[in-house]
Amino acid sequence: MDKFSKQQIEARKKTIFDAMGKRGQKQILKKGYEDWNPFEEPKDPIDIRKDKTKRTTQVLIREFLSQVDHEEYSNAFAQGALEMGLGIINDDEKIRGMFEFACWYAELLRKEGHDSL
């Protein structure tokens, strides 16, 4: 992109943004249009698939399931944990809502003196 003027780059950036769907535009605006660079090189998929703790989904799930009694969980339980892990790493709004609700509900149970699920 070195051979283009700043105005040309901004014009191309705006064209790309305007051609995007509303969901994509919303994501960019959420993170900041000024910081968005549609021309940067893609990241290595390994970098993309790590969370804030620098763990991959596989590492997170392995650590989580190793702390759960094997007699206590089924394949469906492990699959649910995997879906949550992937959703959290990918910043999926649906999973974020599920996570926030689960945290809220756990706190409600604790406040009211109930055992967990």
CORLINTA-V870349 format. One record per residue. RES is the residue in one small letter. PHI is phi in degrees with one decimal (999 if undefined). PSI is psi in whole degrees, -180 to 180 (none if undefined). Layout:
res & phi & psi
RES & PHI & PSI
RES & PHI & PSI
This chain:
res & phi & psi
m & 999 & 2
d & -64.6 & -27
k & -84.0 & 0
f & -106.1 & 148
s & -73.9 & 164
k & -60.2 & -38
q & -65.7 & -40
q & -66.0 & -41
i & -63.5 & -46
e & -62.5 & -39
a & -65.0 & -43
r & -67.0 & -39
k & -60.8 & -45
k & -64.4 & -40
t & -62.2 & -44
i & -63.2 & -45
f & -62.1 & -46
d & -64.1 & -28
a & -82.2 & -11
m & -77.5 & 161
g & -73.1 & 166
k & -61.4 & -38
r & -63.9 & -44
g & -63.8 & -42
q & -61.9 & -41
k & -61.7 & -42
q & -63.0 & -42
i & -66.6 & -45
l & -63.4 & -35
k & -62.8 & -40
k & -87.6 & -19
g & 114.1 & 110
y & -59.3 & -39
e & -62.1 & -35
d & -83.0 & -15
w & -72.9 & 130
n & -126.6 & 99
p & -71.8 & -5
f & -102.5 & -3
e & -72.2 & 156
e & -67.0 & 143
p & -62.6 & 149
k & -79.1 & 158
d & -62.9 & 131
p & -53.6 & -30
i & -63.8 & -40
d & -65.4 & -39
i & -67.3 & -33
r & -88.8 & 20
k & -111.0 & 148
d & -90.5 & -170
k & -63.5 & -24
t & -89.1 & 3
k & 71.1 & 24
r & -103.3 & 147
t & -81.8 & 167
t & -57.9 & -43
q & -59.9 & -43
v & -66.0 & -44
l & -59.2 & -47
i & -65.3 & -42
r & -60.2 & -46
e & -63.4 & -44
f & -61.8 & -52
l & -67.2 & -27
s & -70.1 & -19
q & -96.2 & -2
v & -104.1 & 138
d & -60.3 & 123
h & -59.0 & -26
e & -73.7 & -18
e & -91.1 & -12
y & -128.1 & 153
s & -109.8 & -180
n & -61.3 & -38
a & -63.1 & -40
f & -61.3 & -49
a & -63.9 & -39
q & -64.0 & -42
g & -62.0 & -42
a & -63.3 & -41
l & -62.7 & -45
e & -61.0 & -41
m & -63.5 & -44
g & -59.7 & -48
l & -61.5 & -43
g & -64.0 & -39
i & -66.5 & -46
i & -63.8 & -37
n & -87.6 & 4
d & 55.0 & 45
d & -74.8 & 125
e & -58.6 & -42
k & -60.9 & -47
i & -67.0 & -38
r & -59.8 & -41
g & -63.6 & -42
m & -63.6 & -42
f & -63.8 & -48
e & -60.6 & -42
f & -63.3 & -45
a & -60.9 & -42
c & -64.0 & -45
w & -60.9 & -45
y & -66.5 & -40
a & -61.4 & -41
e & -66.3 & -41
l & -59.6 & -46
l & -61.1 & -43
r & -62.6 & -46
k & -60.9 & -37
e & -90.1 & 5
g & 76.0 & 24
h & -95.3 & 154
d & -69.5 & 161
s & -67.9 & 175
l & -51.1 & none
